Structures are given as structure tokens and as C-alpha cells.
Amino acid sequence: MADLIRELLERWRGDAGGTYRSWFLWDERLKNFRSIRRGVAQVVAEIEAGTFGNVYKGSSLETVVGAIAEQRQIFKGADHAFLWKPKLRIPDIYEDRDNQLAFARCLNACACCNGEDGVLDAIRRLDAKGIKGLGPAVANLLYFHHPTIVPPFNTAIVNGYNALTGAKVKLGRWGEYLAMRGGVLALNAKYRDLLSNDLGALAGFLFDVGTGRYPAPPLDDSDAARKAWEEDLARVREEGAKSDKLLAVARQGDLTHTEVQAWLRDLGHALGFDVWIAANDRSRSYGDGRLGDGCLTSLPTAVEQSPGADAIRLIDVLWLERDGTKVTGAFEVEHTTSIYSGIVRLLDLALGGDLHSPNGLFLVAPNDREPEVRNQLARPAFSRIGDLKVRFLPYGELKANREAMAKFGQGMKAVEAVSRVLV
């Protein structure tokens, strides 16, 4: 049996359409961690202050769960468990103040603790409250605080785990989740050379098994069972080619994202600025070199020492004055990814002190995403954004005018001329 699991894991790691390559190794995945943690912290703060309200729609919880659900594949549908079902009155954290506080205190305890014992204790205290409709889907929030302790959780992951191990884990119960977590940790340890300390890798594998991308190896490892499994695997491999086409579209989005970063890099240099490329993007191939060629390798001391430095390093492109005093332009490129995370990174820069120039925050996206950007900024979670004068820079304007701006433009005036204030 172990040999068959290893065989399947090796195939999964090499599958361009599987979650390992399309999600776990996706550059944007790690960029979302800090923004989601910050969103969870805002949910906790609002609940503790009594300003959260009693509805899901429009709340800070909807904002952060939506950002999770927008990630590729594995978290699709993560918001379903948190949607308010008025007829069933679940999940009962919107109208019951005690339950709401218990939910917030679990999130806060997990955010503040560093070890497994503290996380499990917080989960058990929440479970003891018996909050109707609030089950292990909360683990999808906790995962972004403790990816080595808390595996993600959804129907497909449970189905994959049961198919792989022969277990009968049920949805909706924390006790079942914790039992499955023990099995997940054992599997992860056994096949650690093919997986990661980050339990998202194994969760992705279970997700792909649970959704039928791969048939689970037979629990009965007889010659006949193995032959039947290999035949199923061959059939699924052929069918998987269809979904790989969808992945190719997503990858084209990544390439477009890199191209726009390169436009902004070159334009920044032409206008006389030093340029910073996001720390996890600078080594990307572009043209005959790397995206970060000719750009800064470190940020000014004031930025490096600011509270939001970890997020600021991940902003797609920064333009800085040559004297290194401050950021003149900050650009978040949102081709297909969650706009939420980009906004949060800009906020970390804007609220980190005197680090940037006025009118220097830009969301760069396809022309047709402007309504989506405006809708995100209208959320209560971003109520302070209006004072920051974030601007929308459409791809079309940047593409059509960047060469003229580079040749005749000065400072930020040309960029401001082809962008527009969002709030």
C-alpha cells in the first residue's frame, strides 16, 4: 500500500494540473498569508469592540473568507460554511453575542500562540461551546496562522483522506477533524520527502484524490486490485488533460502579471526612480534575464524597520527616490488574483508612518476589473482607504502610454494623468 501511495504522490508532484504545481508552488499563495492574518485580526478586533454587527454580508469576515475562497482550487467554496442561513440560524455567530465572542477568542488565541498545544486548546474550548453550525471550516482561517499545525478542511479533503486510509471521518465535527489531523500528521511524516512541513501540500493531495483527479490506491494491494487501479489512473490521466487547459489559462495570467511588472520596472527607471520588485518575484524569468535585474536588492532602512515590512517587501513594484528617503509610487498588479491582498499590502505601507508620497498608491489591473476594485474598496473593512487616495491604473492606459511617458514624462505626473482616484 505504501508503495502505491508513494507512486501516486510522485505522479501528483509532476502533474502540471494538480494542486502541488498549480497552487502549493504558486508564488501568490505565500503573498496571501500576511493579508489574511491581518484580516482575521480585524474580525477579532471588531467583535471584541462590539462593532462587528450581526450579518455576514458586508462584514470583515466576509472580506477575509472571500479572499481565501478566491485562491486556486483547494479553497473554492470556503465561504459556504460562514454564510448566514436564516432558516436554520447557522452558523450561530451573528446574533448570539456569547458565541460571537467565543469565535473571536479562538481566532485570537491561535494567532497569539506559537505551539501546537495552544492551538489545540483553543480549538477544544471553541468546540465545548457547541456553537450550532460552526465546525471545522474554521480551520481554513487557522491554517493561515499555523500551516504546520492546522491542515485545511473541506468536503473534498475529507473524501480524499477517507479514500486513502479507509477511515470514515464525517464533516462538521471538531472531534472528527482532530482525529483526521492526527492521521494527516502521520501521513505527512511518512512521506515527508515528497511533501512539506506546510500541511497545505498534503491537504492539496487529499483534495485531488477527493475530487476524483486521481483514484485512491486500493486498500487491498492484490495484483488484481493494483491492475484495476492502474487502469483507472491511466483513464484519469487522459481526462486530466482537459483541466490542464484551464491551468494553462491561469499560467498565462501569471505571465501577464510578470509582463506588467516589467512595464512598471522599465518605466520607473526611465522616470529616474530606483525600483524594487516584490521579493518573491525578482527571480522570475523575463526576456533574456530576470525580473529583478537592475533593481534594488534591499529597501531603505525606514521601510525595513516599519511594522508592515514583511508585507511591503511583497508589493509588486515600488518606485523610490534616488536618495532613498521614501517610496514615491507603490503598484499592486491584480491580473486575476484577489484584490483584497493587494489592498492590504498597500495599507501596510500607507499606515506604516511617513514612508510614501501622497497620491502614490496604485492598483494596476485589466480595464474590466475596475468595478470589482471599486466594490472591494467600498467594503467596511477598507473604510480608511478613502483618505489614502488609492488610484486605479488600467492595463490599457499603461500599455498605450508607457513609451511616451518614459520618453517625455517627469516624476509621477504622467502616471497620475492616466490613472484615476478610486474613492
Contacts in CASP RR format, 6 or more apart in sequence:
PFRMAT RR
TARGET T0000
AUTHOR 0000-0000-0000
METHOD contacts of the structure
MODEL  1
MADLIRELLERWRGDAGGTYRSWFLWDERLKNFRSIRRGVAQVVAEIEAG
TFGNVYKGSSLETVVGAIAEQRQIFKGADHAFLWKPKLRIPDIYEDRDNQ
LAFARCLNACACCNGEDGVLDAIRRLDAKGIKGLGPAVANLLYFHHPTIV
PPFNTAIVNGYNALTGAKVKLGRWGEYLAMRGGVLALNAKYRDLLSNDLG
ALAGFLFDVGTGRYPAPPLDDSDAARKAWEEDLARVREEGAKSDKLLAVA
RQGDLTHTEVQAWLRDLGHALGFDVWIAANDRSRSYGDGRLGDGCLTSLP
TAVEQSPGADAIRLIDVLWLERDGTKVTGAFEVEHTTSIYSGIVRLLDLA
LGGDLHSPNGLFLVAPNDREPEVRNQLARPAFSRIGDLKVRFLPYGELKA
NREAMAKFGQGMKAVEAVSRVLV
1 217 0 8 1.000
1 219 0 8 1.000
1 221 0 8 1.000
2 190 0 8 1.000
4 217 0 8 1.000
4 218 0 8 1.000
4 221 0 8 1.000
4 226 0 8 1.000
4 229 0 8 1.000
5 164 0 8 1.000
5 187 0 8 1.000
5 191 0 8 1.000
5 217 0 8 1.000
6 191 0 8 1.000
6 194 0 8 1.000
7 217 0 8 1.000
8 209 0 8 1.000
8 214 0 8 1.000
8 217 0 8 1.000
8 233 0 8 1.000
9 191 0 8 1.000
9 194 0 8 1.000
9 195 0 8 1.000
9 205 0 8 1.000
10 194 0 8 1.000
11 214 0 8 1.000
11 233 0 8 1.000
12 18 0 8 1.000
12 19 0 8 1.000
12 20 0 8 1.000
12 205 0 8 1.000
12 208 0 8 1.000
12 214 0 8 1.000
13 20 0 8 1.000
13 21 0 8 1.000
13 194 0 8 1.000
14 20 0 8 1.000
14 21 0 8 1.000
15 21 0 8 1.000
16 22 0 8 1.000
16 244 0 8 1.000
16 247 0 8 1.000
17 240 0 8 1.000
17 243 0 8 1.000
17 244 0 8 1.000
17 247 0 8 1.000
18 73 0 8 1.000
18 208 0 8 1.000
18 213 0 8 1.000
18 247 0 8 1.000
19 72 0 8 1.000
19 73 0 8 1.000
19 74 0 8 1.000
19 204 0 8 1.000
19 205 0 8 1.000
19 207 0 8 1.000
19 208 0 8 1.000
20 201 0 8 1.000
20 204 0 8 1.000
20 205 0 8 1.000
22 72 0 8 1.000
22 73 0 8 1.000
22 247 0 8 1.000
22 250 0 8 1.000
23 29 0 8 1.000
23 71 0 8 1.000
23 72 0 8 1.000
23 73 0 8 1.000
23 74 0 8 1.000
23 204 0 8 1.000
24 196 0 8 1.000
24 198 0 8 1.000
24 200 0 8 1.000
24 201 0 8 1.000
24 204 0 8 1.000
26 72 0 8 1.000
27 254 0 8 1.000
27 280 0 8 1.000
27 281 0 8 1.000
27 284 0 8 1.000
28 337 0 8 1.000
28 341 0 8 1.000
29 71 0 8 1.000
30 280 0 8 1.000
31 278 0 8 1.000
31 280 0 8 1.000
31 314 0 8 1.000
31 341 0 8 1.000
31 345 0 8 1.000
32 67 0 8 1.000
32 68 0 8 1.000
32 71 0 8 1.000
32 144 0 8 1.000
32 338 0 8 1.000
32 341 0 8 1.000
33 144 0 8 1.000
33 147 0 8 1.000
34 310 0 8 1.000
34 311 0 8 1.000
34 314 0 8 1.000
34 344 0 8 1.000
34 345 0 8 1.000
34 348 0 8 1.000
35 67 0 8 1.000
35 311 0 8 1.000
35 340 0 8 1.000
35 341 0 8 1.000
35 342 0 8 1.000
35 344 0 8 1.000
35 345 0 8 1.000
36 64 0 8 1.000
36 67 0 8 1.000
36 68 0 8 1.000
36 141 0 8 1.000
36 144 0 8 1.000
36 341 0 8 1.000
37 111 0 8 1.000
37 144 0 8 1.000
37 145 0 8 1.000
38 311 0 8 1.000
38 344 0 8 1.000
38 348 0 8 1.000
39 60 0 8 1.000
39 63 0 8 1.000
39 64 0 8 1.000
39 67 0 8 1.000
39 344 0 8 1.000
39 381 0 8 1.000
40 64 0 8 1.000
40 107 0 8 1.000
40 111 0 8 1.000
40 141 0 8 1.000
40 144 0 8 1.000
40 145 0 8 1.000
41 111 0 8 1.000
42 60 0 8 1.000
42 64 0 8 1.000
42 381 0 8 1.000
43 52 0 8 1.000
43 59 0 8 1.000
43 60 0 8 1.000
43 61 0 8 1.000
43 64 0 8 1.000
43 104 0 8 1.000
43 107 0 8 1.000
44 104 0 8 1.000
44 105 0 8 1.000
44 107 0 8 1.000
44 108 0 8 1.000
44 111 0 8 1.000
46 52 0 8 1.000
46 53 0 8 1.000
46 59 0 8 1.000
46 60 0 8 1.000
47 100 0 8 1.000
47 101 0 8 1.000
47 103 0 8 1.000
47 104 0 8 1.000
48 101 0 8 1.000
48 104 0 8 1.000
48 108 0 8 1.000
52 59 0 8 1.000
52 60 0 8 1.000
52 61 0 8 1.000
52 100 0 8 1.000
53 59 0 8 1.000
53 94 0 8 1.000
54 94 0 8 1.000
54 95 0 8 1.000
55 84 0 8 1.000
55 94 0 8 1.000
56 62 0 8 1.000
56 82 0 8 1.000
56 83 0 8 1.000
56 84 0 8 1.000
56 94 0 8 1.000
57 84 0 8 1.000
58 379 0 8 1.000
58 380 0 8 1.000
59 380 0 8 1.000
59 381 0 8 1.000
60 380 0 8 1.000
60 381 0 8 1.000
61 82 0 8 1.000
62 79 0 8 1.000
62 82 0 8 1.000
63 340 0 8 1.000
63 379 0 8 1.000
63 381 0 8 1.000
64 141 0 8 1.000
64 340 0 8 1.000
64 381 0 8 1.000
65 78 0 8 1.000
65 79 0 8 1.000
65 82 0 8 1.000
65 140 0 8 1.000
65 141 0 8 1.000
66 78 0 8 1.000
66 79 0 8 1.000
66 338 0 8 1.000
66 340 0 8 1.000
67 338 0 8 1.000
67 340 0 8 1.000
67 341 0 8 1.000
68 75 0 8 1.000
68 78 0 8 1.000
68 79 0 8 1.000
68 140 0 8 1.000
68 141 0 8 1.000
68 144 0 8 1.000
69 75 0 8 1.000
69 76 0 8 1.000
69 77 0 8 1.000
69 78 0 8 1.000
69 79 0 8 1.000
70 337 0 8 1.000
70 338 0 8 1.000
70 340 0 8 1.000
71 338 0 8 1.000
72 250 0 8 1.000
73 204 0 8 1.000
73 207 0 8 1.000
74 152 0 8 1.000
74 154 0 8 1.000
74 156 0 8 1.000
74 157 0 8 1.000
74 200 0 8 1.000
74 203 0 8 1.000
74 204 0 8 1.000
74 207 0 8 1.000
75 140 0 8 1.000
75 152 0 8 1.000
75 154 0 8 1.000
77 154 0 8 1.000
78 137 0 8 1.000
78 140 0 8 1.000
78 154 0 8 1.000
80 137 0 8 1.000
81 91 0 8 1.000
81 133 0 8 1.000
81 135 0 8 1.000
81 137 0 8 1.000
82 91 0 8 1.000
82 137 0 8 1.000
84 90 0 8 1.000
84 91 0 8 1.000
84 94 0 8 1.000
88 132 0 8 1.000
88 133 0 8 1.000
89 95 0 8 1.000
89 132 0 8 1.000
90 132 0 8 1.000
90 133 0 8 1.000
90 134 0 8 1.000
91 131 0 8 1.000
91 132 0 8 1.000
91 133 0 8 1.000
91 134 0 8 1.000
91 135 0 8 1.000
92 99 0 8 1.000
92 131 0 8 1.000
92 132 0 8 1.000
92 133 0 8 1.000
92 134 0 8 1.000
93 99 0 8 1.000
93 100 0 8 1.000
93 103 0 8 1.000
93 131 0 8 1.000
93 134 0 8 1.000
94 100 0 8 1.000
96 131 0 8 1.000
98 129 0 8 1.000
99 129 0 8 1.000
99 131 0 8 1.000
99 134 0 8 1.000
102 125 0 8 1.000
102 126 0 8 1.000
102 129 0 8 1.000
102 131 0 8 1.000
103 126 0 8 1.000
103 131 0 8 1.000
103 134 0 8 1.000
103 138 0 8 1.000
105 122 0 8 1.000
105 125 0 8 1.000
106 122 0 8 1.000
106 123 0 8 1.000
106 125 0 8 1.000
106 126 0 8 1.000
106 138 0 8 1.000
107 138 0 8 1.000
107 141 0 8 1.000
107 142 0 8 1.000
109 118 0 8 1.000
109 121 0 8 1.000
109 122 0 8 1.000
109 125 0 8 1.000
110 118 0 8 1.000
110 119 0 8 1.000
110 122 0 8 1.000
110 123 0 8 1.000
110 142 0 8 1.000
110 145 0 8 1.000
110 146 0 8 1.000
110 150 0 8 1.000
111 145 0 8 1.000
113 119 0 8 1.000
113 122 0 8 1.000
115 146 0 8 1.000
115 149 0 8 1.000
116 149 0 8 1.000
119 142 0 8 1.000
119 146 0 8 1.000
119 149 0 8 1.000
119 150 0 8 1.000
120 178 0 8 1.000
123 142 0 8 1.000
123 174 0 8 1.000
123 178 0 8 1.000
124 174 0 8 1.000
126 134 0 8 1.000
126 138 0 8 1.000
126 174 0 8 1.000
127 174 0 8 1.000
127 175 0 8 1.000
133 172 0 8 1.000
135 172 0 8 1.000
135 173 0 8 1.000
135 174 0 8 1.000
135 177 0 8 1.000
136 153 0 8 1.000
136 171 0 8 1.000
136 172 0 8 1.000
136 173 0 8 1.000
136 174 0 8 1.000
136 176 0 8 1.000
136 177 0 8 1.000
137 153 0 8 1.000
137 154 0 8 1.000
137 172 0 8 1.000
139 150 0 8 1.000
139 151 0 8 1.000
139 152 0 8 1.000
139 153 0 8 1.000
139 177 0 8 1.000
140 152 0 8 1.000
140 153 0 8 1.000
140 154 0 8 1.000
142 150 0 8 1.000
143 150 0 8 1.000
143 151 0 8 1.000
143 152 0 8 1.000
143 199 0 8 1.000
143 200 0 8 1.000
147 198 0 8 1.000
147 199 0 8 1.000
147 200 0 8 1.000
148 197 0 8 1.000
148 198 0 8 1.000
148 199 0 8 1.000
149 199 0 8 1.000
150 181 0 8 1.000
150 199 0 8 1.000
151 157 0 8 1.000
151 180 0 8 1.000
151 181 0 8 1.000
151 184 0 8 1.000
151 199 0 8 1.000
151 200 0 8 1.000
151 202 0 8 1.000
151 203 0 8 1.000
152 199 0 8 1.000
152 200 0 8 1.000
152 203 0 8 1.000
152 204 0 8 1.000
153 177 0 8 1.000
154 207 0 8 1.000
155 171 0 8 1.000
156 206 0 8 1.000
156 207 0 8 1.000
156 210 0 8 1.000
156 211 0 8 1.000
157 203 0 8 1.000
157 204 0 8 1.000
157 206 0 8 1.000
157 207 0 8 1.000
157 210 0 8 1.000
158 169 0 8 1.000
158 170 0 8 1.000
158 171 0 8 1.000
158 180 0 8 1.000
159 209 0 8 1.000
159 210 0 8 1.000
159 211 0 8 1.000
160 206 0 8 1.000
160 207 0 8 1.000
160 209 0 8 1.000
160 210 0 8 1.000
160 216 0 8 1.000
161 167 0 8 1.000
161 169 0 8 1.000
161 180 0 8 1.000
161 183 0 8 1.000
161 184 0 8 1.000
161 206 0 8 1.000
162 168 0 8 1.000
162 169 0 8 1.000
163 209 0 8 1.000
163 210 0 8 1.000
163 216 0 8 1.000
164 187 0 8 1.000
164 206 0 8 1.000
164 209 0 8 1.000
164 216 0 8 1.000
164 217 0 8 1.000
165 183 0 8 1.000
165 187 0 8 1.000
166 219 0 8 1.000
167 179 0 8 1.000
167 180 0 8 1.000
169 176 0 8 1.000
169 177 0 8 1.000
169 179 0 8 1.000
169 180 0 8 1.000
170 176 0 8 1.000
184 199 0 8 1.000
184 202 0 8 1.000
184 203 0 8 1.000
184 206 0 8 1.000
185 199 0 8 1.000
187 202 0 8 1.000
188 195 0 8 1.000
188 199 0 8 1.000
188 201 0 8 1.000
188 202 0 8 1.000
191 202 0 8 1.000
195 201 0 8 1.000
195 202 0 8 1.000
195 205 0 8 1.000
196 202 0 8 1.000
208 214 0 8 1.000
209 215 0 8 1.000
209 216 0 8 1.000
210 216 0 8 1.000
212 236 0 8 1.000
213 236 0 8 1.000
213 240 0 8 1.000
213 243 0 8 1.000
214 233 0 8 1.000
214 236 0 8 1.000
215 229 0 8 1.000
215 232 0 8 1.000
215 233 0 8 1.000
215 236 0 8 1.000
217 229 0 8 1.000
218 225 0 8 1.000
218 226 0 8 1.000
218 228 0 8 1.000
218 229 0 8 1.000
250 336 0 8 1.000
253 335 0 8 1.000
253 336 0 8 1.000
254 335 0 8 1.000
256 335 0 8 1.000
257 316 0 8 1.000
257 333 0 8 1.000
257 335 0 8 1.000
257 336 0 8 1.000
257 337 0 8 1.000
258 281 0 8 1.000
258 284 0 8 1.000
258 286 0 8 1.000
258 291 0 8 1.000
259 286 0 8 1.000
260 333 0 8 1.000
260 335 0 8 1.000
260 364 0 8 1.000
260 395 0 8 1.000
260 398 0 8 1.000
261 277 0 8 1.000
261 278 0 8 1.000
261 281 0 8 1.000
261 291 0 8 1.000
261 316 0 8 1.000
261 317 0 8 1.000
261 333 0 8 1.000
262 286 0 8 1.000
262 291 0 8 1.000
263 398 0 8 1.000
263 399 0 8 1.000
263 402 0 8 1.000
264 275 0 8 1.000
264 316 0 8 1.000
264 317 0 8 1.000
264 319 0 8 1.000
264 331 0 8 1.000
264 333 0 8 1.000
264 364 0 8 1.000
264 398 0 8 1.000
265 275 0 8 1.000
265 277 0 8 1.000
265 291 0 8 1.000
265 292 0 8 1.000
265 295 0 8 1.000
265 317 0 8 1.000
266 402 0 8 1.000
266 406 0 8 1.000
267 402 0 8 1.000
267 405 0 8 1.000
267 406 0 8 1.000
267 415 0 8 1.000
268 275 0 8 1.000
268 319 0 8 1.000
269 275 0 8 1.000
269 294 0 8 1.000
270 405 0 8 1.000
270 406 0 8 1.000
270 407 0 8 1.000
271 319 0 8 1.000
271 405 0 8 1.000
271 406 0 8 1.000
271 409 0 8 1.000
271 410 0 8 1.000
271 411 0 8 1.000
271 412 0 8 1.000
271 414 0 8 1.000
272 322 0 8 1.000
272 411 0 8 1.000
273 319 0 8 1.000
273 320 0 8 1.000
273 321 0 8 1.000
273 322 0 8 1.000
273 328 0 8 1.000
273 329 0 8 1.000
273 411 0 8 1.000
274 295 0 8 1.000
274 296 0 8 1.000
274 319 0 8 1.000
274 320 0 8 1.000
274 321 0 8 1.000
274 322 0 8 1.000
274 324 0 8 1.000
275 294 0 8 1.000
275 295 0 8 1.000
275 296 0 8 1.000
275 317 0 8 1.000
275 318 0 8 1.000
275 319 0 8 1.000
275 320 0 8 1.000
276 295 0 8 1.000
276 296 0 8 1.000
276 299 0 8 1.000
276 315 0 8 1.000
276 317 0 8 1.000
276 318 0 8 1.000
276 320 0 8 1.000
277 291 0 8 1.000
277 292 0 8 1.000
277 295 0 8 1.000
277 316 0 8 1.000
277 317 0 8 1.000
278 313 0 8 1.000
278 314 0 8 1.000
278 315 0 8 1.000
278 316 0 8 1.000
278 317 0 8 1.000
279 313 0 8 1.000
279 314 0 8 1.000
280 314 0 8 1.000
281 291 0 8 1.000
281 292 0 8 1.000
281 316 0 8 1.000
282 290 0 8 1.000
282 291 0 8 1.000
282 292 0 8 1.000
282 295 0 8 1.000
283 290 0 8 1.000
283 291 0 8 1.000
283 292 0 8 1.000
284 290 0 8 1.000
284 291 0 8 1.000
284 292 0 8 1.000
285 291 0 8 1.000
296 320 0 8 1.000
298 304 0 8 1.000
299 309 0 8 1.000
299 312 0 8 1.000
299 313 0 8 1.000
299 318 0 8 1.000
299 320 0 8 1.000
300 320 0 8 1.000
300 324 0 8 1.000
300 325 0 8 1.000
300 326 0 8 1.000
302 325 0 8 1.000
302 326 0 8 1.000
302 355 0 8 1.000
303 309 0 8 1.000
303 312 0 8 1.000
303 327 0 8 1.000
303 355 0 8 1.000
306 312 0 8 1.000
306 352 0 8 1.000
306 353 0 8 1.000
306 355 0 8 1.000
307 348 0 8 1.000
307 352 0 8 1.000
308 348 0 8 1.000
308 349 0 8 1.000
308 352 0 8 1.000
311 344 0 8 1.000
311 345 0 8 1.000
311 348 0 8 1.000
311 349 0 8 1.000
312 318 0 8 1.000
312 345 0 8 1.000
312 348 0 8 1.000
312 349 0 8 1.000
312 355 0 8 1.000
314 345 0 8 1.000
315 330 0 8 1.000
315 331 0 8 1.000
315 332 0 8 1.000
315 342 0 8 1.000
315 345 0 8 1.000
315 346 0 8 1.000
315 349 0 8 1.000
316 331 0 8 1.000
316 332 0 8 1.000
316 333 0 8 1.000
316 364 0 8 1.000
317 330 0 8 1.000
317 331 0 8 1.000
317 333 0 8 1.000
318 327 0 8 1.000
318 329 0 8 1.000
318 330 0 8 1.000
318 331 0 8 1.000
319 327 0 8 1.000
319 328 0 8 1.000
319 329 0 8 1.000
319 330 0 8 1.000
319 331 0 8 1.000
320 326 0 8 1.000
320 327 0 8 1.000
320 328 0 8 1.000
320 329 0 8 1.000
321 328 0 8 1.000
326 354 0 8 1.000
326 355 0 8 1.000
326 356 0 8 1.000
326 357 0 8 1.000
327 349 0 8 1.000
327 355 0 8 1.000
327 356 0 8 1.000
327 357 0 8 1.000
327 360 0 8 1.000
328 356 0 8 1.000
328 357 0 8 1.000
328 360 0 8 1.000
328 411 0 8 1.000
328 412 0 8 1.000
329 356 0 8 1.000
329 357 0 8 1.000
329 360 0 8 1.000
329 361 0 8 1.000
329 362 0 8 1.000
329 412 0 8 1.000
330 346 0 8 1.000
330 349 0 8 1.000
330 356 0 8 1.000
330 360 0 8 1.000
330 361 0 8 1.000
330 362 0 8 1.000
331 362 0 8 1.000
331 364 0 8 1.000
331 393 0 8 1.000
332 342 0 8 1.000
332 343 0 8 1.000
332 345 0 8 1.000
332 346 0 8 1.000
332 362 0 8 1.000
332 363 0 8 1.000
332 364 0 8 1.000
333 364 0 8 1.000
333 365 0 8 1.000
334 342 0 8 1.000
334 363 0 8 1.000
334 364 0 8 1.000
334 365 0 8 1.000
334 369 0 8 1.000
334 373 0 8 1.000
335 365 0 8 1.000
335 366 0 8 1.000
339 363 0 8 1.000
339 365 0 8 1.000
339 369 0 8 1.000
339 372 0 8 1.000
339 373 0 8 1.000
339 376 0 8 1.000
340 376 0 8 1.000
342 363 0 8 1.000
343 363 0 8 1.000
343 376 0 8 1.000
343 377 0 8 1.000
343 382 0 8 1.000
343 385 0 8 1.000
343 390 0 8 1.000
346 361 0 8 1.000
346 363 0 8 1.000
346 388 0 8 1.000
346 390 0 8 1.000
347 382 0 8 1.000
347 384 0 8 1.000
347 385 0 8 1.000
347 388 0 8 1.000
349 355 0 8 1.000
349 356 0 8 1.000
349 361 0 8 1.000
350 356 0 8 1.000
350 361 0 8 1.000
350 388 0 8 1.000
351 384 0 8 1.000
357 412 0 8 1.000
358 389 0 8 1.000
359 389 0 8 1.000
359 391 0 8 1.000
359 412 0 8 1.000
359 416 0 8 1.000
360 389 0 8 1.000
360 391 0 8 1.000
360 412 0 8 1.000
361 388 0 8 1.000
361 389 0 8 1.000
361 390 0 8 1.000
361 391 0 8 1.000
362 390 0 8 1.000
362 391 0 8 1.000
362 392 0 8 1.000
362 393 0 8 1.000
362 415 0 8 1.000
362 419 0 8 1.000
363 373 0 8 1.000
363 390 0 8 1.000
363 391 0 8 1.000
363 392 0 8 1.000
363 393 0 8 1.000
363 422 0 8 1.000
364 393 0 8 1.000
364 394 0 8 1.000
364 395 0 8 1.000
364 398 0 8 1.000
365 373 0 8 1.000
365 392 0 8 1.000
365 393 0 8 1.000
365 394 0 8 1.000
365 395 0 8 1.000
366 394 0 8 1.000
366 395 0 8 1.000
367 394 0 8 1.000
367 395 0 8 1.000
367 396 0 8 1.000
370 392 0 8 1.000
370 394 0 8 1.000
373 392 0 8 1.000
373 422 0 8 1.000
374 392 0 8 1.000
374 422 0 8 1.000
376 382 0 8 1.000
377 385 0 8 1.000
377 386 0 8 1.000
377 390 0 8 1.000
377 422 0 8 1.000
377 423 0 8 1.000
378 423 0 8 1.000
385 422 0 8 1.000
385 423 0 8 1.000
386 423 0 8 1.000
389 421 0 8 1.000
389 423 0 8 1.000
390 421 0 8 1.000
390 422 0 8 1.000
390 423 0 8 1.000
391 416 0 8 1.000
391 419 0 8 1.000
391 420 0 8 1.000
391 421 0 8 1.000
391 422 0 8 1.000
392 419 0 8 1.000
392 420 0 8 1.000
392 421 0 8 1.000
392 422 0 8 1.000
393 415 0 8 1.000
393 418 0 8 1.000
393 419 0 8 1.000
394 418 0 8 1.000
394 419 0 8 1.000
397 418 0 8 1.000
397 419 0 8 1.000
398 418 0 8 1.000
401 414 0 8 1.000
401 418 0 8 1.000
404 414 0 8 1.000
405 414 0 8 1.000
405 415 0 8 1.000
405 418 0 8 1.000
408 414 0 8 1.000
END
